[in-house]
Amino acid sequence: MAEKILIIEDEIHIARMIRLELEREGYTCACAYDGEEGLAAALSGEYDLALLDVMLPKMDGFALLKALRERSEMGVIMLTARGEIDDRVQGLELGADDYLIKPFSMRELTARVRTALRHTAGGEEHILRCGKLRLDRLQGRAWFEEEELNLAHKEWEVLAYFMTHAGEVCSREELLRGVWGYDYMGDTNLIDVYIRYLRSKIDQRFGVQYLHTVRGLGYTFGERHE
Ligand code: CA
């Protein structure tokens, strides 16, 4: 059965982006748009994990977490604003499992969600495999057979996105949103640059084709021998 995630976030466009991304990853989601509604939903016991914004109408995220922790040990990831270090500390002291700093990328979000759910449910695989490629989400490393790939962090993130969506056609916009985040306003040509880096470090280096251009649509990922 799909794991259920509660998104408590008053900014509707952010709640929606998070929901779409998590649903695409196979989770079942519901949204609550203020603290009181969020607390009631969290206490229903229907959810495996809550994503909890700090600044909320009616009841803020800290008050909600405090009230929740009196009755529930469900997983909670706080969504905090950049630079508010006290917020992160306070959230963790009140019993949050993790926090994400806004703005966060969708890849970061899904990675944290997986980790938090693994803590609550136990034992989810963190190694992705595609043909002879292997990627460790926790360590941020990747290998072709036994040889470790020498990837910059963003290259690794792009590769992780492709391996998570192997066999699907990924548009440049989806890649930008998935790796650079929902608020990234840059040029989709950036994606072509990263595709070139990855092709030189994987496809050309090992003589196996992973990255395939789908004309007019974007790219697809999967091992093919030429
Ligand atoms: Ca808010």
Boltz pocket constraint, residues with backbone or C-beta under 6 A from the ligand:
constraints:
  - pocket:
      binder: B
      contacts: [[A, 9], [A, 10], [A, 11], [A, 53], [A, 54], [A, 55], [A, 56]]
      max_distance: 6.0
